[in-house]
Amino acid sequence: MSQKLKLIVGFALSVFLVACVMAYLAVGLSGFDKVLAEPWGLVTILDLVLGVVCMTAVIFTVESDWKKAAMWSVPIYFFGNIVTAIWILTRLDQITDSK
């Protein structure tokens, strides 16, 4: 894994952890405890983390400007895959032309 990709993934995980802490504090201790107590809750959270980190790495790889990549990546942590879908639709030509 390249140094740039390691930095991107590290940054993505850091932003996600901050978002989780903020959400945990907003919901209270019992909100996430109930979700994480169930096996499906833990699997769902881990699936979300993996998807967000992978998509962040893809965005930083495709976008030429890191500021633009960050502007697309950070909202994914708060709004979810709707941001991913919008990014893919707006970059579909660029992604398919790079083959």
N, C-alpha and C positions, 0 to 999 in steps of 0.2 A: 504494500500500500504506500503510495507516495506521501511525502511530507505534507503537501497541500491538502490531500484528502483526509489525512489524520487530523489536521487542524480544523477542517470543515466539520468532520464528525464530532470532534471534541466540543466545538462551539455549539453545534446542534444539540448535543446532549446536555450541555450546560443551560442553554435557553429552555430546553424542555423541563429540566429539573426545577428551574426557577418558576416556570409556569405551574408545575405540579404543586410546589410549595405554596404559591399564591392561591391556587384553587383549593388546596387542603385547608388553608387558613380561612378562606371565605366560607367554605361549607361547614367547617367545624370538624372536630375529631371523629364524630360518629358517622359522618357522611361517607368518607372513603374507607373507613374501617369496615363498614357493612359490605361495600363492594369488594374490597380486597379479601374479605373473609370467605368469599365464594370462589371456587376454582375458575369459573367463567370470567369473573371480574379481573382476576390476575392475568389470565390469558388475553383478555381484551385490552388491558392496559399495555401489556408487553407487545402485542400486535400493533397497537397504535404507535408506540415508541419506535419500533423497528421500521414501520412505514414512513414515519415522519423523518427519521434520520436518513433513510435511504433516499427519499425524495429530495431532502435538503442537499445531499451529496450530488444528485443528478442536476439540480438547479444550478449549483455552484460550478458544475462541470460544463454545462451548456452556456450559461450566461457569460459574456465577456467581461462585464464590469461587476466587481464584487459587491459594490453598493446596491446595484440593481438586484443581484442575487439575494442579498440580505433582505431587501424590501419584499421579495417574494417569499423567502423562506420563513422569516419570523412570524408572519400571520398564520402560517400553517399550524403553529403550536397553539394558537388561540381559537382559530375558526375551523380547523380540521381540513378534511380532504376537498372541500368546496374550493379552497384556494389552489390546491393541486390541480383540480379539474380545469379551473380557469387558466392556470399557467400552461397546462398541456394544450388547451384549445388555442391560446394565443401564440404558442410556439410550435404548433404542429408542422408547419411548413419548414421551419428551421431544423426541427428534429429529424424529419424525414429526408431533407436534403443533405444531411451530414453523413449519410450512408456511404 
